[in-house]
Amino acid sequence: MLFGDLSPLLRPLSRRLATAGWCFTAAGLAAGLAVALGTGVSLPPGMQLVQTAGLIATAASALLIGLGAACQPTAGAEEVPEPWAYPAAASQVRSFLLGAIVLLLGLAGFAAAGLFLPSGPSPQSLAFTQIFLQGSVSCGLTFVLLNKVLPQADRETPLP
């Protein structure tokens, strides 16, 4: 069972909130990349607006995916699917957690690099920090959301 197979197990409200959050994630990533790749040492007013829109999209995606995870009840032990269906899904859901951790390390790297620059953080380092923040928040909250859908036994199995 893969990611697409887990989505029918989500409540419709959780699925809609998460989908809207993932759309805001895409918008935030696009805005962050536009600022990171399209600016020099100073940020023109138009790009400041794009960066602000990216930050708002980051906050909106975190709020929407977080609300989707909060609205989703945890799968109970009584919901026992076929025994072959979930091992692949459990490892795929865990990969979202690993992705969030790796993106947080990238966030820390770009934030530290920006702090140690002689002229202070550049618009590019701030934009890349925003991109890594956006990715880590989205991956982490997606892990929380999908982990609630997995049956109890699959959540407690150790990693191979």
C-alpha positions as a printed NumPy array, in Angstrom:
array([[  0.   ,   0.   ,   0.   ],
       [  1.499,   3.298,  -1.06 ],
       [  0.8  ,   6.948,  -0.234],
       [ -2.108,   7.218,  -2.665],
       [ -3.693,   4.19 ,  -1.055],
       [ -3.571,   5.835,   2.383],
       [ -5.498,   8.931,   1.35 ],
       [ -8.93 ,   7.213,   1.279],
       [ -8.379,   6.337,   4.943],
       [ -8.249,  10.026,   5.847],
       [-11.382,  11.89 ,   6.818],
       [-12.623,  14.155,   4.01 ],
       [-11.999,  17.291,   6.104],
       [ -8.457,  16.192,   6.942],
       [ -7.783,  15.326,   3.319],
       [ -9.059,  18.724,   2.102],
       [ -7.105,  20.661,   4.714],
       [ -3.927,  18.73 ,   3.962],
       [ -4.39 ,  19.172,   0.209],
       [ -4.8  ,  22.932,   0.648],
       [ -1.724,  22.919,   2.884],
       [  0.307,  21.048,   0.278],
       [ -0.809,  23.595,  -2.365],
       [  0.404,  26.409,  -0.1  ],
       [  3.634,  24.451,   0.32 ],
       [  4.13 ,  24.432,  -3.439],
       [  3.416,  28.171,  -3.601],
       [  5.838,  28.863,  -0.75 ],
       [  8.559,  26.757,  -2.348],
       [  8.076,  28.524,  -5.681],
       [  8.256,  31.935,  -3.998],
       [ 11.351,  30.94 ,  -2.038],
       [ 13.077,  29.63 ,  -5.15 ],
       [ 12.169,  32.797,  -7.057],
       [ 13.797,  34.91 ,  -4.366],
       [ 16.791,  32.591,  -3.971],
       [ 17.549,  32.356,  -7.657],
       [ 16.343,  35.734,  -8.87 ],
       [ 17.988,  38.19 ,  -6.495],
       [ 21.41 ,  39.671,  -6.029],
       [ 22.901,  41.155,  -2.899],
       [ 19.91 ,  43.426,  -2.31 ],
       [ 16.236,  42.617,  -2.437],
       [ 14.131,  44.873,  -4.714],
       [ 10.631,  45.805,  -3.486],
       [  8.987,  43.343,  -5.886],
       [ 11.036,  40.464,  -4.539],
       [ 10.345,  41.56 ,  -0.957],
       [  6.672,  41.127,  -1.767],
       [  7.369,  37.659,  -3.197],
       [  9.36 ,  36.717,  -0.099],
       [  6.56 ,  37.946,   2.168],
       [  4.053,  35.923,   0.145],
       [  6.303,  32.876,   0.548],
       [  6.439,  33.36 ,   4.311],
       [  2.654,  33.692,   4.457],
       [  2.322,  30.514,   2.377],
       [  4.69 ,  28.763,   4.809],
       [  2.529,  29.745,   7.776],
       [ -0.692,  28.85 ,   5.951],
       [  0.6  ,  25.416,   4.92 ],
       [  1.739,  24.637,   8.464],
       [ -1.624,  25.731,   9.831],
       [ -3.68 ,  23.784,   7.294],
       [ -1.692,  20.531,   7.433],
       [ -1.567,  20.812,  11.238],
       [ -5.346,  21.271,  11.372],
       [ -5.763,  18.301,   9.046],
       [ -3.652,  16.179,  11.396],
       [ -5.566,  17.447,  14.428],
       [ -8.939,  16.584,  12.834],
       [ -7.87 ,  13.054,  11.936],
       [ -8.588,  10.468,  14.626],
       [ -5.99 ,   7.808,  15.346],
       [ -6.638,   4.41 ,  13.774],
       [ -7.709,   1.954,  16.42 ],
       [ -6.65 ,  -1.622,  16.94 ],
       [-10.096,  -2.789,  15.828],
       [ -9.404,  -1.563,  12.289],
       [ -7.411,  -4.562,  11.094],
       [ -6.685,  -4.544,   7.345],
       [ -5.25 ,  -7.332,   5.303],
       [ -1.86 ,  -8.323,   6.752],
       [ -0.018,  -7.716,   3.458],
       [ -1.329,  -4.182,   2.92 ],
       [  0.606,  -1.935,   5.276],
       [  4.329,  -2.777,   5.645],
       [  5.253,  -0.688,   2.595],
       [  3.009,   2.131,   3.759],
       [  4.565,   2.134,   7.245],
       [  8.061,   2.526,   5.82 ],
       [  6.838,   5.195,   3.417],
       [  5.241,   7.162,   6.254],
       [  8.489,   6.906,   8.23 ],
       [ 10.336,   8.373,   5.251],
       [  8.419,  11.625,   5.794],
       [  9.924,  11.816,   9.275],
       [ 13.401,  11.172,   7.9  ],
       [ 12.819,  13.836,   5.241],
       [ 11.761,  16.347,   7.893],
       [ 14.913,  15.669,   9.916],
       [ 17.19 ,  16.006,   6.885],
       [ 15.485,  19.242,   5.84 ],
       [ 15.887,  20.589,   9.378],
       [ 19.616,  19.901,   9.103],
       [ 19.669,  21.865,   5.834],
       [ 17.763,  24.654,   7.556],
       [ 20.333,  24.777,  10.348],
       [ 23.181,  24.799,   7.805],
       [ 21.814,  27.708,   5.784],
       [ 20.85 ,  29.641,   8.908],
       [ 24.341,  29.192,  10.367],
       [ 25.971,  30.148,   7.073],
       [ 23.856,  33.277,   6.902],
       [ 24.76 ,  34.262,  10.432],
       [ 28.499,  33.885,   9.841],
       [ 28.62 ,  35.964,   6.663],
       [ 30.555,  39.208,   7.238],
       [ 27.66 ,  41.311,   5.909],
       [ 24.988,  39.307,   7.721],
       [ 22.358,  37.03 ,   6.187],
       [ 21.881,  37.57 ,   2.462],
       [ 18.495,  37.411,   0.756],
       [ 19.575,  34.098,  -0.794],
       [ 20.452,  32.499,   2.551],
       [ 17.139,  33.699,   3.993],
       [ 15.266,  32.328,   0.985],
       [ 16.995,  28.947,   1.174],
       [ 16.329,  28.858,   4.914],
       [ 12.667,  29.519,   4.136],
       [ 12.653,  26.704,   1.567],
       [ 14.121,  24.207,   4.028],
       [ 11.715,  25.374,   6.746],
       [  8.794,  24.919,   4.364],
       [  9.91 ,  21.419,   3.42 ],
       [ 10.602,  20.271,   6.967],
       [  7.278,  21.567,   8.278],
       [  5.356,  19.948,   5.439],
       [  7.163,  16.609,   5.772],
       [  6.866,  16.556,   9.549],
       [  3.172,  17.373,   9.627],
       [  2.471,  14.942,   6.779],
       [  4.185,  12.263,   8.881],
       [  1.936,  13.136,  11.832],
       [ -1.163,  13.014,   9.643],
       [ -0.381,   9.729,   7.908],
       [  0.942,   8.079,  11.054],
       [ -2.526,   8.481,  12.539],
       [ -4.014,   6.436,   9.686],
       [ -1.681,   3.463,  10.067],
       [ -2.944,   0.618,  12.244],
       [ -1.368,   0.365,  15.706],
       [  0.667,  -2.738,  14.889],
       [  2.402,  -1.067,  11.939],
       [  3.279,   2.017,  13.958],
       [  5.031,  -0.077,  16.562],
       [  7.084,  -2.323,  14.268],
       [ 10.817,  -1.618,  14.399],
       [ 12.693,  -0.377,  11.378],
       [ 14.469,  -3.112,   9.365]])
